Amino acid sequence: MNPLKKIYYHVASLLPTSLFSSGGPNRILLPYHHLVNNNSIPHIAHLYNYKNEKKFIADLECLLKNFSIIHPDELFACIEANKPIPKGSFLLSFDDGLCEVYHTIAPILKSKGIPAIFFINPAFIDNKEMFYRCKISLLIEELKIQPSQNKTFSSILKCNTEIEEIKIALKKINQNNASLLDDIAHAINYSFNNYLQENKPFLTTAQVIELHQQGFTIGAHSINHPYYKLLSKEDQIAQTLNSCMAVKEITGQQICHFSFPHSDAAISLSVIQEINKQNKGLLFGIQNQKQELHNNILHRFNAERPEIDFMKLIKGQLFLNRMQKVFGKNTVVRK
């Protein structure tokens, strides 16, 4: 974290907790994660940080002490009926359908009586396919093990042979040129499929059904997690509706909430309106608690930051929302 952010969060942390008990602009706190694990996970380690069980449990205790549980069904009912969300609510959500949801997160949440939404990508369920971003992390890990392969990497990526430059080039890959990752893996004799079958990083259909039967809410997160800004409007709609349909088929539920992968910032109003027309459920973005209920959208914030105390993070986020409101910058406007 850069020095200015450290100062900002420190100053925010000095403010009384009671000032933030409302839960933010929509009266609800919406932290999101991907996984919780005590160890370094090769397919995630080079993408983002995540919390261990001890930190995650401490965060839950913080939420329970300062805010109130709301179930996704209650939240949806409030928004459908145009009623105020109970003040100071919180709802957790988890993206990408990683196996830690079943093995670690759900048991902890269940023990504390905390509901959550688990957003899944149907293409990855049953470990049929590896998310290309996970491939990036695995190849960076492999480069650590086989640094002599840097020329192979640089040749395919068309960058220089410096390890750091190779990492930068890998992290710039998106769904449109993800085949480069398979080219590299083939060249260095690395098998993504073997990793999938040996480690099973994603949820299985049976686990998704069991989580649903335990009372957790299953949502959709697109079919295969593309950058929506690189898709046509038609493909954005198809990714959304088809993933929701897949979730409904697995769980038997009639309502499917959806969280946009990567970012929702570039999605047009017409796309949002078409999704709302064809699918019953809430939409979730990641524009840091900003207001957009008029489009059926709630915005979450990233709680997966082990380097900062959770209450500091909450205060910092909600204080930012208040400042944005003062300057008329706390509502998402779509074209």
RODO-2510 file (C-alpha; in nm, 4 decimals, decimal comma):
residues 335
     n   res          X          Y          Z
     1     m     0,0000     0,0000     0,0000
     2     n     0,1371     0,3395    -0,0944
     3     p     0,2116     0,5959     0,1815
     4     l    -0,0825     0,8243     0,0964
     5     k    -0,3302     0,5404     0,1275
     6     k    -0,1752     0,4396     0,4587
     7     i    -0,2247     0,7926     0,5881
     8     y    -0,5817     0,8025     0,4574
     9     y    -0,6819     0,4750     0,6238
    10     h    -0,5096     0,5775     0,9456
    11     v    -0,7026     0,9044     0,9591
    12     a    -1,0311     0,7264     0,8767
    13     s    -0,9631     0,4711     1,1503
    14     l    -0,9558     0,7471     1,4125
    15     l    -1,3186     0,8364     1,3423
    16     p    -1,5828     0,6851     1,5753
    17     t    -1,7227     0,3519     1,4568
    18     s    -2,0728     0,4809     1,5317
    19     l    -2,0421     0,7222     1,2370
    20     f    -2,0395     0,4261     0,9995
    21     s    -2,3110     0,2084     1,1513
    22     s    -2,5556     0,2896     0,8694
    23     g    -2,3668     0,0602     0,6300
    24     g    -2,3089     0,3188     0,3612
    25     p    -2,5060     0,4850     0,0801
    26     n    -2,7559     0,2008     0,0367
    27     r    -2,7651     0,1219     0,4104
    28     i    -2,5802    -0,2048     0,3460
    29     l    -2,2161    -0,3139     0,3586
    30     l    -2,1153    -0,5400     0,0692
    31     p    -1,7661    -0,6912     0,1097
    32     y    -1,6572    -0,9478    -0,1483
    33     h    -1,3834    -1,2123    -0,1595
    34     h    -1,2717    -1,4973    -0,3821
    35     l    -1,1176    -1,7449    -0,1388
    36     v    -0,9781    -1,8012     0,2079
    37     n    -0,6706    -2,0193     0,2480
    38     n    -0,3807    -2,0550     0,4904
    39     n    -0,1377    -2,1500     0,2140
    40     s    -0,0005    -2,0125    -0,1089
    41     i    -0,2142    -2,1391    -0,3998
    42     p    -0,0214    -2,1528    -0,7307
    43     h    -0,3214    -2,0732    -0,9536
    44     i    -0,4015    -1,7588    -0,7491
    45     a    -0,0768    -1,6544    -0,5798
    46     h     0,0381    -1,4213    -0,8605
    47     l    -0,3021    -1,2583    -0,9185
    48     y    -0,4104    -1,1072    -0,5868
    49     n    -0,3767    -1,1399    -0,2110
    50     y    -0,6280    -1,3264     0,0035
    51     k    -0,6864    -1,3852     0,3725
    52     n    -0,6117    -1,6834     0,5898
    53     e    -0,8735    -1,8428     0,8129
    54     k    -0,7684    -1,6499     1,1239
    55     k    -0,8029    -1,3106     0,9530
    56     f    -1,1290    -1,4106     0,7858
    57     i    -1,2839    -1,5225     1,1146
    58     a    -1,1703    -1,1981     1,2792
    59     d    -1,3399    -1,0063     0,9973
    60     l    -1,6631    -1,1960     1,0534
    61     e    -1,6522    -1,1139     1,4238
    62     c    -1,6037    -0,7480     1,3321
    63     l    -1,9087    -0,7571     1,1043
    64     l    -2,1257    -0,9344     1,3609
    65     k    -2,0268    -0,6840     1,6287
    66     n    -2,0925    -0,3698     1,4247
    67     f    -2,3512    -0,4599     1,1598
    68     s    -2,6603    -0,6778     1,1104
    69     i    -2,7029    -0,9924     0,9027
    70     i    -2,9347    -0,9749     0,6034
    71     h    -3,0255    -1,2750     0,3886
    72     p    -3,0084    -1,2325     0,0081
    73     d    -3,3802    -1,3175    -0,0137
    74     e    -3,4660    -1,0380     0,2302
    75     l    -3,2440    -0,7948     0,0402
    76     f    -3,4069    -0,8869    -0,2907
    77     a    -3,7559    -0,8533    -0,1410
    78     c    -3,6733    -0,5030    -0,0142
    79     i    -3,5459    -0,3873    -0,3504
    80     e    -3,8318    -0,5478    -0,5454
    81     a    -4,0867    -0,3806    -0,3182
    82     n    -3,8938    -0,0512    -0,3253
    83     k    -3,8615    -0,0629     0,0526
    84     p    -3,5573     0,0640     0,2467
    85     i    -3,2877    -0,1926     0,3158
    86     p    -3,2537    -0,2465     0,6935
    87     k    -3,0020     0,0076     0,8163
    88     g    -2,6541    -0,1247     0,8921
    89     s    -2,6977    -0,4576     0,7102
    90     f    -2,4147    -0,6610     0,5609
    91     l    -2,4019    -0,9302     0,2950
    92     l    -2,0931    -1,1272     0,1965
    93     s    -2,0307    -1,2592    -0,1529
    94     f    -1,7593    -1,4726    -0,3117
    95     d    -1,6665    -1,4803    -0,6799
    96     d    -1,5316    -1,7443    -0,9210
    97     g    -1,6578    -2,0653    -0,7575
    98     l    -1,3238    -2,1748    -0,6147
    99     c    -1,3164    -2,4969    -0,4127
   100     e    -1,2302    -2,3113    -0,0900
   101     v    -1,5919    -2,1937    -0,0872
   102     y    -1,7007    -2,5501    -0,0106
   103     h    -1,4069    -2,6721     0,1987
   104     t    -1,3291    -2,3638     0,4103
   105     i    -1,5635    -2,0671     0,3714
   106     a    -1,9069    -2,2300     0,3915
   107     p    -1,8305    -2,4295     0,7101
   108     i    -1,7060    -2,1137     0,8858
   109     l    -2,0074    -1,9098     0,7747
   110     k    -2,2470    -2,1881     0,8695
   111     s    -2,0976    -2,2116     1,2195
   112     k    -2,1706    -1,8413     1,2707
   113     g    -2,5111    -1,8353     1,1020
   114     i    -2,3974    -1,5980     0,8277
   115     p    -2,5564    -1,6255     0,4807
   116     a    -2,3684    -1,5454     0,1604
   117     i    -2,3897    -1,5481    -0,2167
   118     f    -2,1456    -1,7689    -0,4054
   119     f    -2,1111    -1,6489    -0,7647
   120     i    -1,9964    -1,9228    -1,0033
   121     n    -1,8754    -1,9506    -1,3630
   122     p    -2,0447    -2,2560    -1,5184
   123     a    -1,7526    -2,3221    -1,7574
   124     f    -1,5224    -2,3943    -1,4620
   125     i    -1,7612    -2,6126    -1,2600
   126     d    -1,6454    -2,9763    -1,2315
   127     n    -1,2983    -2,8517    -1,3307
   128     k    -1,3785    -2,8875    -1,6980
   129     e    -1,1872    -2,5754    -1,7889
   130     m    -0,9167    -2,3577    -1,6365
   131     f    -0,9801    -1,9833    -1,6046
   132     y    -0,7176    -1,8129    -1,8228
   133     r    -0,6171    -1,5802    -1,5382
   134     c    -0,5345    -1,8867    -1,3289
   135     k    -0,3212    -2,0096    -1,6177
   136     i    -0,1262    -1,6840    -1,5966
   137     s    -0,0524    -1,7421    -1,2283
   138     l     0,0492    -2,1032    -1,2921
   139     l     0,2905    -2,0017    -1,5674
   140     i     0,4490    -1,7349    -1,3459
   141     e     0,4915    -2,0038    -1,0808
   142     e     0,6455    -2,2359    -1,3394
   143     l     0,8813    -1,9599    -1,4496
   144     k     1,0074    -1,9432    -1,0904
   145     i     1,0775    -2,3168    -1,1043
   146     q     1,2244    -2,3095    -1,4566
   147     p     1,3877    -1,9647    -1,4994
   148     s     1,5909    -2,1048    -1,7898
   149     q     1,2655    -2,1111    -1,9908
   150     n     1,2571    -1,7304    -2,0039
   151     k     1,3612    -1,7306    -2,3711
   152     t     1,0687    -1,9568    -2,4576
   153     f     0,8277    -1,7265    -2,2736
   154     s     0,9729    -1,4107    -2,4286
   155     s     0,9679    -1,5563    -2,7787
   156     i     0,5969    -1,6383    -2,7632
   157     l     0,5027    -1,3194    -2,5766
   158     k     0,7280    -1,1038    -2,7957
   159     c     0,8889    -0,9288    -2,5010
   160     n     1,2438    -0,9184    -2,3660
   161     t     1,3858    -1,2003    -2,1549
   162     e     1,3849    -1,0212    -1,8199
   163     i     1,1690    -1,2209    -1,5759
   164     e     0,9795    -0,9127    -1,4556
   165     e     0,9042    -0,8079    -1,8124
   166     i     0,7706    -1,1554    -1,8862
   167     k     0,5417    -1,1341    -1,5819
   168     i     0,4095    -0,7979    -1,6996
   169     a     0,3433    -0,9370    -2,0465
   170     l     0,1632    -1,2408    -1,9032
   171     k    -0,0604    -1,0255    -1,6841
   172     k    -0,1664    -0,8185    -1,9861
   173     i    -0,3190    -1,1228    -2,1569
   174     n    -0,6972    -1,1261    -2,1865
   175     q    -0,9578    -1,3609    -2,3341
   176     n    -0,8787    -1,2487    -2,6883
   177     n    -0,5189    -1,3709    -2,6837
   178     a    -0,5401    -1,6331    -2,4075
   179     s    -0,4265    -1,8993    -2,6560
   180     l    -0,0737    -1,7670    -2,5967
   181     l    -0,0891    -1,9285    -2,2526
   182     d    -0,1579    -2,2673    -2,4071
   183     d     0,1257    -2,2103    -2,6554
   184     i     0,3681    -2,1434    -2,3702
   185     a     0,2453    -2,4422    -2,1694
   186     h     0,2909    -2,6705    -2,4716
   187     a     0,6401    -2,5315    -2,5380
   188     i     0,7593    -2,5945    -2,1808
   189     n     0,5730    -2,9268    -2,1502
   190     y     0,3324    -2,8063    -1,8804
   191     s    -0,0231    -2,9418    -1,8537
   192     f    -0,3058    -2,7224    -1,7272
   193     n    -0,5370    -3,0214    -1,7523
   194     n    -0,3175    -3,2277    -1,5212
   195     y    -0,3230    -2,9443    -1,2687
   196     l    -0,7027    -2,9271    -1,2908
   197     q    -0,7455    -3,2984    -1,2332
   198     e    -0,4877    -3,3251    -0,9545
   199     n    -0,5866    -3,0121    -0,7600
   200     k    -0,9537    -2,9572    -0,8543
   201     p    -0,9428    -2,5820    -0,7849
   202     f    -1,3084    -2,5200    -0,8726
   203     l    -1,6365    -2,6381    -0,7252
   204     t    -1,8116    -2,9476    -0,8561
   205     t    -2,1789    -2,9658    -0,9483
   206     a    -2,2422    -3,1852    -0,6441
   207     q    -2,0763    -2,9304    -0,4149
   208     v    -2,2800    -2,6435    -0,5658
   209     i    -2,6014    -2,8377    -0,5064
   210     e    -2,4983    -2,9176    -0,1489
   211     l    -2,4171    -2,5518    -0,0777
   212     h    -2,7579    -2,4555    -0,2139
   213     q    -2,9256    -2,7189     0,0031
   214     q    -2,7398    -2,5820     0,3068
   215     g    -2,9168    -2,2497     0,2523
   216     f    -2,6458    -2,0552     0,0742
   217     t    -2,7379    -1,8548    -0,2345
   218     i    -2,5798    -1,9520    -0,5652
   219     g    -2,5403    -1,6743    -0,8198
   220     a    -2,3848    -1,6419    -1,1651
   221     h    -2,0623    -1,4659    -1,2615
   222     s    -2,0710    -1,5063    -1,6436
   223     i    -1,9956    -1,8290    -1,8292
   224     n    -1,6147    -1,8067    -1,8366
   225     h    -1,5175    -1,4738    -1,6765
   226     p    -1,4328    -1,2517    -1,9759
   227     y    -1,3693    -0,8789    -1,9728
   228     y    -1,7108    -0,7437    -2,0707
   229     k    -1,5528    -0,4300    -2,2180
   230     l    -1,3993    -0,6540    -2,4866
   231     l    -1,7330    -0,8155    -2,5769
   232     s    -2,0113    -0,6945    -2,8028
   233     k    -2,3349    -0,5905    -2,6306
   234     e    -2,4959    -0,9094    -2,7579
   235     d    -2,2220    -1,1239    -2,6059
   236     q    -2,2401    -0,9345    -2,2753
   237     i    -2,6096    -1,0158    -2,2549
   238     a    -2,5566    -1,3778    -2,3620
   239     q    -2,2778    -1,4345    -2,1066
   240     t    -2,5036    -1,3001    -1,8335
   241     l    -2,8303    -1,4719    -1,9217
   242     n    -2,6742    -1,8074    -2,0139
   243     s    -2,4763    -1,8237    -1,6899
   244     c    -2,7908    -1,7438    -1,4907
   245     m    -2,9786    -2,0142    -1,6798
   246     a    -2,7031    -2,2646    -1,5970
   247     v    -2,7232    -2,1780    -1,2262
   248     k    -3,1017    -2,2207    -1,2311
   249     e    -3,0635    -2,5620    -1,3971
   250     i    -2,8134    -2,6786    -1,1338
   251     t    -3,0036    -2,5514    -0,8305
   252     g    -3,3642    -2,5503    -0,9454
   253     q    -3,4077    -2,1927    -0,8211
   254     q    -3,6199    -1,9405    -1,0110
   255     i    -3,4205    -1,6317    -0,9153
   256     c    -3,0549    -1,5841    -1,0030
   257     h    -2,8437    -1,2943    -0,8802
   258     f    -2,5476    -1,1982    -1,0985
   259     s    -2,2103    -1,0330    -1,0354
   260     f    -2,0200    -0,8836    -1,3270
   261     p    -1,6702    -1,0290    -1,3812
   262     h    -1,3665    -0,7983    -1,3639
   263     s    -1,5594    -0,4708    -1,3899
   264     d    -1,9046    -0,3361    -1,4714
   265     a    -1,7863     0,0175    -1,5486
   266     a    -1,8068    -0,0043    -1,9287
   267     i    -2,1484    -0,1714    -1,9479
   268     s    -2,4168     0,0404    -2,1120
   269     l    -2,7605     0,1207    -1,9766
   270     s    -2,9265    -0,0648    -2,2651
   271     v    -2,7410    -0,3864    -2,1737
   272     i    -2,8406    -0,3494    -1,8074
   273     q    -3,2028    -0,2940    -1,9057
   274     e    -3,2084    -0,6012    -2,1287
   275     i    -3,0564    -0,8194    -1,8561
   276     n    -3,3120    -0,6933    -1,6041
   277     k    -3,5887    -0,7588    -1,8546
   278     q    -3,4908    -1,1207    -1,9111
   279     n    -3,3581    -1,2313    -1,5707
   280     k    -3,5118    -1,2024    -1,2269
   281     g    -3,2476    -1,1215    -0,9685
   282     l    -3,0118    -0,8546    -0,8407
   283     l    -2,7021    -0,7364    -1,0227
   284     f    -2,3751    -0,6732    -0,8382
   285     g    -2,0930    -0,4452    -0,9505
   286     i    -1,7651    -0,3506    -0,7863
   287     q    -1,7780     0,0288    -0,7868
   288     n    -1,7104     0,0527    -0,4144
   289     q    -2,0510     0,0916    -0,2538
   290     k    -2,1715     0,3565    -0,4997
   291     q    -2,5457     0,3962    -0,5541
   292     e    -2,7251     0,2420    -0,8527
   293     l    -3,0410     0,0841    -0,7164
   294     h    -3,2404     0,2491    -0,9965
   295     n    -3,0756    -0,0077    -1,2278
   296     n    -3,1225    -0,2969    -0,9830
   297     i    -2,7482    -0,2901    -0,9117
   298     l    -2,5634    -0,2994    -0,5801
   299     h    -2,1934    -0,2186    -0,5686
   300     r    -1,9512    -0,4166    -0,3554
   301     f    -1,6006    -0,3429    -0,2304
   302     n    -1,2922    -0,5627    -0,2182
   303     a    -1,2446    -0,7031     0,1335
   304     e    -0,9626    -0,9340     0,0255
   305     r    -0,6811    -0,7142     0,1532
   306     p    -0,4885    -0,8835     0,4345
   307     e    -0,2446    -0,5932     0,4597
   308     i    -0,5049    -0,3660     0,6207
   309     d    -0,7174    -0,4039     0,9317
   310     f    -1,0760    -0,4785     0,8290
   311     m    -1,2401    -0,2057     1,0368
   312     k    -0,9907     0,0455     0,8957
   313     l    -1,0880    -0,0700     0,5477
   314     i    -1,4600    -0,0335     0,6226
   315     k    -1,4195     0,3134     0,7717
   316     g    -1,1997     0,4201     0,4827
   317     q    -1,4511     0,2960     0,2270
   318     l    -1,7567     0,4503     0,3920
   319     f    -1,5785     0,7799     0,4588
   320     l    -1,4885     0,7921     0,0884
   321     n    -1,8553     0,7344     0,0003
   322     r    -1,9537     1,0302     0,2183
   323     m    -1,7000     1,2556     0,0523
   324     q    -1,8175     1,1422    -0,2917
   325     k    -2,1741     1,2218    -0,1940
   326     v    -2,0764     1,5758    -0,0922
   327     f    -1,9344     1,6323    -0,4417
   328     g    -2,2152     1,4505    -0,6235
   329     k    -1,9881     1,1621    -0,7262
   330     n    -2,1496     0,8709    -0,5435
   331     t    -2,4046     0,7629    -0,8052
   332     v    -2,3133     0,5492    -1,1067
   333     v    -2,4239     0,7074    -1,4354
   334     r    -2,4500     0,4838    -1,7436
   335     k    -2,4834     0,5912    -2,1050
***
